[in-house]
Amino acid sequence: MARAINARRISRDDIPVARRSRPQRRARSGSLGLLVACLMVFGGSITAVLFGPWLFAGLMGPAPVEGIQDRPTADGRLLGHFPYPEASVQNRILMQPGIELHQEAADALSSMRAAASADGVDLRLLSGYRSHDLQERIFFDIKSDRNQTAAERAKVSAPPGYSEHSTGYAIDLGDGTIPEANLSESFEATRAFRWLQDHAASYHFVLSFPLDNPQGVTYEPWHWRFEGSASALRLFESAHQLE
Protein backbone atom coordinates (compact mmCIF):
# COMPACT_ATOMS: atom_id res chain seq x y z
CA MET A 1 0.00 0.00 0.00
CA ALA A 2 2.85 2.43 0.88
CA ARG A 3 4.57 1.55 -2.37
CA ALA A 4 1.38 2.34 -4.29
CA ILE A 5 1.05 5.80 -2.62
CA ASN A 6 4.73 6.54 -3.34
CA ALA A 7 4.20 5.46 -6.94
CA ARG A 8 1.32 7.90 -7.29
CA ARG A 9 3.44 10.69 -5.79
CA ILE A 10 6.33 9.95 -8.16
CA SER A 11 4.06 9.91 -11.18
CA ARG A 12 2.54 13.30 -10.08
CA ASP A 13 5.97 14.90 -9.66
CA ASP A 14 7.10 13.61 -13.06
CA ILE A 15 4.35 15.56 -14.93
CA PRO A 16 6.00 18.45 -16.84
CA VAL A 17 5.30 21.92 -15.45
CA ALA A 18 3.68 23.07 -18.68
CA ARG A 19 1.12 20.28 -18.48
CA ARG A 20 0.41 21.03 -14.82
CA SER A 21 -0.66 24.68 -15.54
CA ARG A 22 -4.37 25.16 -15.05
CA PRO A 23 -6.61 25.72 -18.09
CA GLN A 24 -8.74 28.23 -16.13
CA ARG A 25 -5.83 30.71 -15.89
CA ARG A 26 -5.32 30.70 -19.64
CA ALA A 27 -8.99 31.39 -20.20
CA ARG A 28 -8.97 34.32 -17.73
CA SER A 29 -5.84 35.80 -19.34
CA GLY A 30 -7.48 35.65 -22.75
CA SER A 31 -10.59 37.38 -21.41
CA LEU A 32 -8.50 40.18 -19.96
CA GLY A 33 -6.72 40.68 -23.30
CA LEU A 34 -10.04 40.82 -25.11
CA LEU A 35 -11.35 43.39 -22.63
CA VAL A 36 -8.28 45.59 -23.10
CA ALA A 37 -8.60 45.36 -26.88
CA CYS A 38 -12.28 46.36 -26.73
CA LEU A 39 -11.48 49.33 -24.50
CA MET A 40 -8.76 50.48 -26.91
CA VAL A 41 -11.10 50.27 -29.89
CA PHE A 42 -13.84 52.09 -27.97
CA GLY A 43 -11.43 54.78 -26.79
CA GLY A 44 -10.10 55.27 -30.32
CA SER A 45 -13.61 55.68 -31.65
CA ILE A 46 -14.46 58.31 -29.03
CA THR A 47 -11.21 60.18 -29.78
CA ALA A 48 -11.95 60.19 -33.50
CA VAL A 49 -15.47 61.53 -32.93
CA LEU A 50 -14.52 64.20 -30.41
CA PHE A 51 -11.14 65.35 -31.74
CA GLY A 52 -11.09 64.15 -35.34
CA PRO A 53 -11.94 67.55 -36.87
CA TRP A 54 -9.15 69.27 -34.93
CA LEU A 55 -6.61 66.57 -35.73
CA PHE A 56 -7.57 66.67 -39.40
CA ALA A 57 -7.33 70.46 -39.48
CA GLY A 58 -3.88 70.27 -37.90
CA LEU A 59 -2.71 67.95 -40.66
CA MET A 60 -4.12 70.30 -43.29
CA GLY A 61 -2.18 73.30 -41.92
CA PRO A 62 -3.05 76.38 -39.85
CA ALA A 63 -6.60 77.60 -39.95
CA PRO A 64 -7.31 80.80 -41.86
CA VAL A 65 -8.03 84.08 -40.09
CA GLU A 66 -11.70 84.39 -39.20
CA GLY A 67 -13.41 86.44 -41.87
CA ILE A 68 -10.91 85.44 -44.59
CA GLN A 69 -11.76 82.49 -46.81
CA ASP A 70 -8.22 81.90 -48.10
CA ARG A 71 -5.96 79.43 -46.31
CA PRO A 72 -2.23 79.92 -45.71
CA THR A 73 0.00 78.58 -48.47
CA ALA A 74 2.63 75.86 -48.00
CA ASP A 75 5.25 78.44 -46.93
CA GLY A 76 2.89 79.93 -44.34
CA ARG A 77 1.81 83.05 -46.21
CA LEU A 78 -1.74 84.34 -46.12
CA LEU A 79 -2.62 86.61 -49.04
CA GLY A 80 1.08 87.21 -49.58
CA HIS A 81 2.01 87.99 -45.98
CA PHE A 82 4.10 85.85 -43.63
CA PRO A 83 2.96 85.19 -40.05
CA TYR A 84 4.70 87.14 -37.28
CA PRO A 85 4.48 87.01 -33.47
CA GLU A 86 3.86 89.98 -31.22
CA ALA A 87 6.88 91.58 -29.58
CA SER A 88 6.77 90.94 -25.85
CA VAL A 89 6.09 93.87 -23.56
CA GLN A 90 9.52 93.35 -22.00
CA ASN A 91 11.19 94.04 -25.35
CA ARG A 92 9.17 97.12 -26.27
CA ILE A 93 9.89 100.73 -25.40
CA LEU A 94 7.88 103.90 -25.97
CA MET A 95 9.45 106.02 -28.69
CA GLN A 96 6.82 108.77 -28.68
CA PRO A 97 3.19 109.01 -27.59
CA GLY A 98 1.28 106.06 -29.01
CA ILE A 99 4.25 104.46 -30.77
CA GLU A 100 6.33 101.60 -29.35
CA LEU A 101 9.22 99.71 -30.94
CA HIS A 102 11.35 96.71 -30.15
CA GLN A 103 14.32 97.92 -28.12
CA GLU A 104 16.80 96.88 -30.81
CA ALA A 105 14.95 98.73 -33.57
CA ALA A 106 14.45 101.75 -31.33
CA ASP A 107 18.18 102.14 -30.67
CA ALA A 108 19.02 101.87 -34.37
CA LEU A 109 16.26 104.28 -35.38
CA SER A 110 17.42 106.89 -32.85
CA SER A 111 20.92 106.77 -34.31
CA MET A 112 19.58 106.93 -37.87
CA ARG A 113 17.31 109.90 -37.18
CA ALA A 114 20.17 111.76 -35.53
CA ALA A 115 22.35 111.19 -38.60
CA ALA A 116 19.53 112.29 -40.90
CA SER A 117 18.97 115.41 -38.85
CA ALA A 118 22.66 116.26 -39.13
CA ASP A 119 22.19 116.13 -42.90
CA GLY A 120 19.15 118.40 -42.71
CA VAL A 121 16.57 115.62 -43.18
CA ASP A 122 13.54 115.44 -40.88
CA LEU A 123 12.69 111.73 -40.56
CA ARG A 124 9.33 111.32 -38.86
CA LEU A 125 8.22 108.09 -37.17
CA LEU A 126 4.59 107.50 -38.17
CA SER A 127 3.97 103.96 -36.96
CA GLY A 128 5.70 101.15 -35.10
CA TYR A 129 4.53 98.17 -33.06
CA ARG A 130 0.94 96.98 -33.55
CA SER A 131 -0.76 94.25 -31.59
CA HIS A 132 -2.67 91.54 -33.43
CA ASP A 133 -5.91 93.04 -32.10
CA LEU A 134 -5.07 96.49 -33.46
CA GLN A 135 -4.07 95.00 -36.81
CA GLU A 136 -7.39 93.17 -36.93
CA ARG A 137 -9.29 96.44 -36.50
CA ILE A 138 -7.16 98.20 -39.10
CA PHE A 139 -7.60 95.37 -41.60
CA PHE A 140 -11.31 94.67 -41.27
CA ASP A 141 -12.64 98.14 -40.47
CA ILE A 142 -11.01 99.78 -43.48
CA LYS A 143 -11.84 96.75 -45.63
CA SER A 144 -15.49 97.27 -44.72
CA ASP A 145 -15.38 101.07 -45.17
CA ARG A 146 -13.88 100.71 -48.63
CA ASN A 147 -15.99 97.69 -49.59
CA GLN A 148 -12.85 95.72 -50.39
CA THR A 149 -12.33 91.99 -50.62
CA ALA A 150 -9.77 90.45 -48.24
CA ALA A 151 -7.37 89.96 -51.15
CA GLU A 152 -7.71 93.61 -52.18
CA ARG A 153 -7.18 94.80 -48.62
CA ALA A 154 -4.13 92.55 -48.18
CA LYS A 155 -2.39 94.39 -51.02
CA VAL A 156 -2.01 97.39 -48.72
CA SER A 157 -2.42 95.99 -45.21
CA ALA A 158 -1.51 92.65 -43.65
CA PRO A 159 -4.15 90.41 -42.07
CA PRO A 160 -4.01 90.17 -38.25
CA GLY A 161 -1.16 87.92 -37.17
CA TYR A 162 0.67 88.54 -40.45
CA SER A 163 1.98 92.09 -40.05
CA GLU A 164 5.66 92.94 -39.68
CA HIS A 165 4.57 95.72 -37.34
CA SER A 166 3.62 93.13 -34.70
CA THR A 167 7.29 92.24 -34.27
CA GLY A 168 8.19 95.77 -33.19
CA TYR A 169 10.90 95.81 -35.86
CA ALA A 170 8.87 97.50 -38.64
CA ILE A 171 8.44 101.24 -38.97
CA ASP A 172 6.57 103.67 -41.19
CA LEU A 173 8.55 106.84 -41.89
CA GLY A 174 7.63 110.22 -43.30
CA ASP A 175 9.29 113.50 -44.22
CA GLY A 176 8.58 116.22 -41.67
CA THR A 177 8.78 118.91 -44.35
CA ILE A 178 6.25 117.24 -46.67
CA PRO A 179 3.57 115.62 -44.46
CA GLU A 180 1.15 115.30 -47.38
CA ALA A 181 3.43 112.57 -48.76
CA ASN A 182 3.03 110.44 -45.65
CA LEU A 183 1.96 106.84 -46.27
CA SER A 184 1.73 107.33 -50.02
CA GLU A 185 3.86 106.43 -53.00
CA SER A 186 4.69 110.11 -53.39
CA PHE A 187 7.00 109.67 -50.40
CA GLU A 188 9.57 108.29 -52.84
CA ALA A 189 9.99 111.82 -54.25
CA THR A 190 10.93 113.30 -50.87
CA ARG A 191 14.38 114.08 -49.62
CA ALA A 192 13.78 111.76 -46.67
CA PHE A 193 13.28 108.75 -48.94
CA ARG A 194 16.36 109.54 -51.00
CA TRP A 195 18.36 109.80 -47.76
CA LEU A 196 17.02 106.42 -46.63
CA GLN A 197 18.01 104.82 -49.91
CA ASP A 198 21.58 105.98 -49.35
CA HIS A 199 21.93 105.43 -45.59
CA ALA A 200 19.26 103.13 -44.11
CA ALA A 201 21.31 99.97 -44.72
CA SER A 202 24.08 101.36 -42.51
CA TYR A 203 21.61 101.20 -39.62
CA HIS A 204 20.29 97.76 -40.66
CA PHE A 205 16.97 98.95 -42.05
CA VAL A 206 15.67 97.53 -45.35
CA LEU A 207 12.65 98.39 -47.48
CA SER A 208 10.08 95.68 -46.84
CA PHE A 209 7.94 96.03 -49.95
CA PRO A 210 9.85 97.48 -52.92
CA LEU A 211 8.43 97.68 -56.42
CA ASP A 212 7.40 94.28 -57.84
CA ASN A 213 8.19 92.47 -54.59
CA PRO A 214 7.65 88.67 -54.67
CA GLN A 215 5.06 88.81 -51.89
CA GLY A 216 2.74 90.72 -54.19
CA VAL A 217 2.23 93.56 -51.69
CA THR A 218 1.71 97.09 -53.00
CA TYR A 219 4.89 99.19 -53.18
CA GLU A 220 5.41 100.97 -49.83
CA PRO A 221 8.42 103.34 -49.87
CA TRP A 222 7.63 104.39 -46.31
CA HIS A 223 7.69 100.90 -44.74
CA TRP A 224 11.07 99.71 -43.45
CA ARG A 225 12.13 96.89 -41.14
CA PHE A 226 15.13 96.44 -38.86
CA GLU A 227 17.34 93.39 -39.46
CA GLY A 228 20.36 94.24 -37.34
CA SER A 229 20.13 91.41 -34.78
CA ALA A 230 20.00 87.62 -34.84
CA SER A 231 16.42 87.59 -33.56
CA ALA A 232 15.27 90.02 -36.25
CA LEU A 233 17.02 88.07 -39.00
CA ARG A 234 15.34 84.85 -37.87
CA LEU A 235 11.91 86.46 -38.02
CA PHE A 236 12.39 87.71 -41.57
CA GLU A 237 14.31 84.71 -42.94
CA SER A 238 11.26 83.40 -44.78
CA ALA A 239 10.80 86.70 -46.58
CA HIS A 240 14.45 86.63 -47.65
CA GLN A 241 14.16 83.08 -48.94
CA LEU A 242 11.21 84.13 -51.07
CA GLU A 243 13.35 86.85 -52.61
C-alpha positions as CSV (number, residue, x, y, z in Angstrom):
1,M,0.0,0.0,0.0
2,A,2.8,2.4,0.9
3,R,4.6,1.6,-2.4
4,A,1.4,2.3,-4.3
5,I,1.1,5.8,-2.6
6,N,4.7,6.5,-3.3
7,A,4.2,5.5,-6.9
8,R,1.3,7.9,-7.3
9,R,3.4,10.7,-5.8
10,I,6.3,10.0,-8.2
11,S,4.1,9.9,-11.2
12,R,2.5,13.3,-10.1
13,D,6.0,14.9,-9.7
14,D,7.1,13.6,-13.1
15,I,4.4,15.6,-14.9
16,P,6.0,18.4,-16.8
17,V,5.3,21.9,-15.4
18,A,3.7,23.1,-18.7
19,R,1.1,20.3,-18.5
20,R,0.4,21.0,-14.8
21,S,-0.7,24.7,-15.5
22,R,-4.4,25.2,-15.1
23,P,-6.6,25.7,-18.1
24,Q,-8.7,28.2,-16.1
25,R,-5.8,30.7,-15.9
26,R,-5.3,30.7,-19.6
27,A,-9.0,31.4,-20.2
28,R,-9.0,34.3,-17.7
29,S,-5.8,35.8,-19.3
30,G,-7.5,35.7,-22.8
31,S,-10.6,37.4,-21.4
32,L,-8.5,40.2,-20.0
33,G,-6.7,40.7,-23.3
34,L,-10.0,40.8,-25.1
35,L,-11.3,43.4,-22.6
36,V,-8.3,45.6,-23.1
37,A,-8.6,45.4,-26.9
38,C,-12.3,46.4,-26.7
39,L,-11.5,49.3,-24.5
40,M,-8.8,50.5,-26.9
41,V,-11.1,50.3,-29.9
42,F,-13.8,52.1,-28.0
43,G,-11.4,54.8,-26.8
44,G,-10.1,55.3,-30.3
45,S,-13.6,55.7,-31.7
46,I,-14.5,58.3,-29.0
47,T,-11.2,60.2,-29.8
48,A,-12.0,60.2,-33.5
49,V,-15.5,61.5,-32.9
50,L,-14.5,64.2,-30.4
51,F,-11.1,65.3,-31.7
52,G,-11.1,64.2,-35.3
53,P,-11.9,67.5,-36.9
54,W,-9.1,69.3,-34.9
55,L,-6.6,66.6,-35.7
56,F,-7.6,66.7,-39.4
57,A,-7.3,70.5,-39.5
58,G,-3.9,70.3,-37.9
59,L,-2.7,67.9,-40.7
60,M,-4.1,70.3,-43.3
61,G,-2.2,73.3,-41.9
62,P,-3.0,76.4,-39.9
63,A,-6.6,77.6,-39.9
64,P,-7.3,80.8,-41.9
65,V,-8.0,84.1,-40.1
66,E,-11.7,84.4,-39.2
67,G,-13.4,86.4,-41.9
68,I,-10.9,85.4,-44.6
69,Q,-11.8,82.5,-46.8
70,D,-8.2,81.9,-48.1
71,R,-6.0,79.4,-46.3
72,P,-2.2,79.9,-45.7
73,T,0.0,78.6,-48.5
74,A,2.6,75.9,-48.0
75,D,5.2,78.4,-46.9
76,G,2.9,79.9,-44.3
77,R,1.8,83.1,-46.2
78,L,-1.7,84.3,-46.1
79,L,-2.6,86.6,-49.0
80,G,1.1,87.2,-49.6
81,H,2.0,88.0,-46.0
82,F,4.1,85.8,-43.6
83,P,3.0,85.2,-40.0
84,Y,4.7,87.1,-37.3
85,P,4.5,87.0,-33.5
86,E,3.9,90.0,-31.2
87,A,6.9,91.6,-29.6
88,S,6.8,90.9,-25.9
89,V,6.1,93.9,-23.6
90,Q,9.5,93.3,-22.0
91,N,11.2,94.0,-25.3
92,R,9.2,97.1,-26.3
93,I,9.9,100.7,-25.4
94,L,7.9,103.9,-26.0
95,M,9.4,106.0,-28.7
96,Q,6.8,108.8,-28.7
97,P,3.2,109.0,-27.6
98,G,1.3,106.1,-29.0
99,I,4.2,104.5,-30.8
100,E,6.3,101.6,-29.3
101,L,9.2,99.7,-30.9
102,H,11.3,96.7,-30.2
103,Q,14.3,97.9,-28.1
104,E,16.8,96.9,-30.8
105,A,14.9,98.7,-33.6
106,A,14.4,101.7,-31.3
107,D,18.2,102.1,-30.7
108,A,19.0,101.9,-34.4
109,L,16.3,104.3,-35.4
110,S,17.4,106.9,-32.8
111,S,20.9,106.8,-34.3
112,M,19.6,106.9,-37.9
113,R,17.3,109.9,-37.2
114,A,20.2,111.8,-35.5
115,A,22.3,111.2,-38.6
116,A,19.5,112.3,-40.9
117,S,19.0,115.4,-38.9
118,A,22.7,116.3,-39.1
119,D,22.2,116.1,-42.9
120,G,19.2,118.4,-42.7
121,V,16.6,115.6,-43.2
122,D,13.5,115.4,-40.9
123,L,12.7,111.7,-40.6
124,R,9.3,111.3,-38.9
125,L,8.2,108.1,-37.2
126,L,4.6,107.5,-38.2
127,S,4.0,104.0,-37.0
128,G,5.7,101.1,-35.1
129,Y,4.5,98.2,-33.1
130,R,0.9,97.0,-33.6
131,S,-0.8,94.2,-31.6
132,H,-2.7,91.5,-33.4
133,D,-5.9,93.0,-32.1
134,L,-5.1,96.5,-33.5
135,Q,-4.1,95.0,-36.8
136,E,-7.4,93.2,-36.9
137,R,-9.3,96.4,-36.5
138,I,-7.2,98.2,-39.1
139,F,-7.6,95.4,-41.6
140,F,-11.3,94.7,-41.3
141,D,-12.6,98.1,-40.5
142,I,-11.0,99.8,-43.5
143,K,-11.8,96.7,-45.6
144,S,-15.5,97.3,-44.7
145,D,-15.4,101.1,-45.2
146,R,-13.9,100.7,-48.6
147,N,-16.0,97.7,-49.6
148,Q,-12.8,95.7,-50.4
149,T,-12.3,92.0,-50.6
150,A,-9.8,90.4,-48.2
151,A,-7.4,90.0,-51.2
152,E,-7.7,93.6,-52.2
153,R,-7.2,94.8,-48.6
154,A,-4.1,92.5,-48.2
155,K,-2.4,94.4,-51.0
156,V,-2.0,97.4,-48.7
157,S,-2.4,96.0,-45.2
158,A,-1.5,92.6,-43.7
159,P,-4.2,90.4,-42.1
160,P,-4.0,90.2,-38.3
161,G,-1.2,87.9,-37.2
162,Y,0.7,88.5,-40.5
163,S,2.0,92.1,-40.0
164,E,5.7,92.9,-39.7
165,H,4.6,95.7,-37.3
166,S,3.6,93.1,-34.7
167,T,7.3,92.2,-34.3
168,G,8.2,95.8,-33.2
169,Y,10.9,95.8,-35.9
170,A,8.9,97.5,-38.6
171,I,8.4,101.2,-39.0
172,D,6.6,103.7,-41.2
173,L,8.6,106.8,-41.9
174,G,7.6,110.2,-43.3
175,D,9.3,113.5,-44.2
176,G,8.6,116.2,-41.7
177,T,8.8,118.9,-44.3
178,I,6.3,117.2,-46.7
179,P,3.6,115.6,-44.5
180,E,1.2,115.3,-47.4
181,A,3.4,112.6,-48.8
182,N,3.0,110.4,-45.6
183,L,2.0,106.8,-46.3
184,S,1.7,107.3,-50.0
185,E,3.9,106.4,-53.0
186,S,4.7,110.1,-53.4
187,F,7.0,109.7,-50.4
188,E,9.6,108.3,-52.8
189,A,10.0,111.8,-54.2
190,T,10.9,113.3,-50.9
191,R,14.4,114.1,-49.6
192,A,13.8,111.8,-46.7
193,F,13.3,108.8,-48.9
194,R,16.4,109.5,-51.0
195,W,18.4,109.8,-47.8
196,L,17.0,106.4,-46.6
197,Q,18.0,104.8,-49.9
198,D,21.6,106.0,-49.3
199,H,21.9,105.4,-45.6
200,A,19.3,103.1,-44.1
201,A,21.3,100.0,-44.7
202,S,24.1,101.4,-42.5
203,Y,21.6,101.2,-39.6
204,H,20.3,97.8,-40.7
205,F,17.0,99.0,-42.0
206,V,15.7,97.5,-45.4
207,L,12.6,98.4,-47.5
208,S,10.1,95.7,-46.8
209,F,7.9,96.0,-50.0
210,P,9.9,97.5,-52.9
211,L,8.4,97.7,-56.4
212,D,7.4,94.3,-57.8
213,N,8.2,92.5,-54.6
214,P,7.7,88.7,-54.7
215,Q,5.1,88.8,-51.9
216,G,2.7,90.7,-54.2
217,V,2.2,93.6,-51.7
218,T,1.7,97.1,-53.0
219,Y,4.9,99.2,-53.2
220,E,5.4,101.0,-49.8
221,P,8.4,103.3,-49.9
222,W,7.6,104.4,-46.3
223,H,7.7,100.9,-44.7
224,W,11.1,99.7,-43.4
225,R,12.1,96.9,-41.1
226,F,15.1,96.4,-38.9
227,E,17.3,93.4,-39.5
228,G,20.4,94.2,-37.3
229,S,20.1,91.4,-34.8
230,A,20.0,87.6,-34.8
231,S,16.4,87.6,-33.6
232,A,15.3,90.0,-36.2
233,L,17.0,88.1,-39.0
234,R,15.3,84.8,-37.9
235,L,11.9,86.5,-38.0
236,F,12.4,87.7,-41.6
237,E,14.3,84.7,-42.9
238,S,11.3,83.4,-44.8
239,A,10.8,86.7,-46.6
240,H,14.5,86.6,-47.6
241,Q,14.2,83.1,-48.9
242,L,11.2,84.1,-51.1
243,E,13.3,86.9,-52.6
